[in-house]
Amino acid sequence: MAVMYIYTDLCEHFACGMCGSCCRNDWLITVDEESYRRNALLFGKTGREEEFGKAFVPILNPNANCVGEYAYIAKQANGSCWFLNGDNRCRLQVEAGHGHLDAVCQTYPRYPINTTRGVELTLSFSCPTVLKLAMRPQPLAIVRSEHAPLVFSLDSCVAAVYPRQQPPSDPLRYYFELEHHFIDILQCRGLTIEERLGLIETTVSGLLKIGRSDGINQGLDMIIHNNYTIMDSKSEAAGQWCACPTDMLTDILVEHFFVNFIFKKPFYLYGLERTAKLLRHMWGRFQARGKKESDRLGDMERICSVITAIEFEYGHNRKALLMPDNF
């Protein structure tokens, strides 16, 4: 049976911009033992055992490591990856090919998830090229295809989402319907972003209540119907949802960020209430960086800075983002 790919339309337009930014970020690229041995063999064949010893640093306490973290790739003195050359190209990739790289380097900024529907794919907004692609007025679209929009390994999926494994009384059993609805709310431009997040919070509160009753199907339908009634009335007053003056692009970039984040399935992985609070925490960070003398969010540079920081935390320091103080 053919695999179904479900992805944000940004994936169709992505190609590495070779800016070198991800190879200069303040994170450690870890490799598993198989990758470590593979590289030892490669460097040994060319008499570069000394460089291998400097480039790949074993993690000293393997019993405390996460699965797949056997060693890490060292940094140059300027903070960039050991293998980044002056042309922003990876020396290891040039020498041995893309397939030789560790899973992290092969996959980033792709974000694949294995679900009941197929393989779902989006991109990390911590990548400058992805962020530039997202600077557009058109809403993000979800695409379904039997063909993957980008090359990536099916073994690189970061999570598994199977809603039907949830009990009948759990709203997450209907996760895909909820995700679709949450995205519709986030893309309702007749509402301010504050109002959209408020509607999501109200929806989550209602879902938690009906989850404790026997009428979850009827209750879910009623909540969604009422929400669309609200959104329809607001969109009629505001005109076309996608109509957008250029000075609204910062707001729309925040919208795209939230939609992309929801597509990563946090509501399923971390729960409805916790994720709603996480969205509120993120929104607070955008507001804190906005211009105090205005209701506007602030300039594009500041918004991009907040997005990059949040994406970095979610991708590489999730404990900090999900710590109790944020809720």
Secondary structure, DSSP 8 states (H G I E B T S, - for coil): ----EEEEGGGGG--------GGGSS---EE-HHHHHHHHHHHHHTT-HHHHHHHEEE-S-GGGS-TT-SEEE-B-TTSSBTTB-TTS-BHHHHHH-GGGS-HHHHHTTEEEEEETTEEEEEE-TTSHHHHHHT-SSS---EEEESS-SS---GGG---EE-GGGS-TT-GGGGHHHHHHHHHHHHT-TTS-HHHHHHHHHHHHHHHHHHTTSS-HHHHHHHHHHHHHHHHHHHHHHH--TT---GGGHHHHHHHHHHHHHHTT-HHHHH-HHHHHHHHHHHHHHHHHTS-TTSSS---HHHHHHHHHHHHHHHHH-HHHHTSGGG-
